[in-house]
Amino acid sequence: MVIESIDNIEVAYELSKIHNIEMPIVEMVYKVIYENLDPREAVKKLMTRDKKSE
């Protein structure tokens, strides 16, 4: 299987940091791929983050 846009995760993550935009899903995917974050931990972090008006 091939994951579409996997090459763009790093770029999206870096752009979010440059422009100070919160992109929690992109951030967690980046950390799973490039920082070896356990995917279960990433899901836990996403599901327990503070709610905001979005």
C-alpha positions in Angstrom: 0.0 0.0 0.0 1.1 3.6 -0.7 0.1 6.5 1.5 -0.8 9.5 -0.5 0.9 12.7 0.5 3.4 11.1 2.8 6.1 13.2 1.2 4.2 16.3 2.0 3.9 15.7 5.8 7.4 17.2 6.5 6.6 20.3 4.4 3.2 20.8 6.0 4.7 20.4 9.4 7.5 22.9 8.7 5.0 25.4 7.2 2.7 25.2 10.2 5.6 26.1 12.5 6.8 29.0 10.3 3.3 30.5 10.1 2.4 29.6 13.7 -0.7 27.5 12.6 -1.9 24.6 14.8 -2.2 21.4 12.7 -2.4 18.7 15.4 -3.1 15.8 13.0 -0.1 16.8 10.8 2.0 17.2 13.9 1.2 13.8 15.2 1.7 12.1 11.8 5.1 13.9 11.5 6.1 12.7 15.0 5.1 9.1 14.2 7.0 9.1 11.0 10.1 11.1 11.8 10.4 11.0 15.6 9.2 7.4 16.2 6.3 8.4 18.4 4.1 5.3 19.1 0.9 5.7 17.0 -1.2 4.8 20.0 0.3 7.6 21.9 -0.3 10.0 19.0 -4.0 9.1 18.9 -4.2 9.5 22.7 -2.7 13.0 22.4 -5.1 13.9 19.7 -8.2 12.6 21.5 -7.3 14.3 24.8 -6.2 17.7 23.6 -8.1 20.7 24.8 -11.2 21.7 22.9 -11.1 24.9 21.0 -13.6 26.8 18.8 -12.5 25.8 15.4 
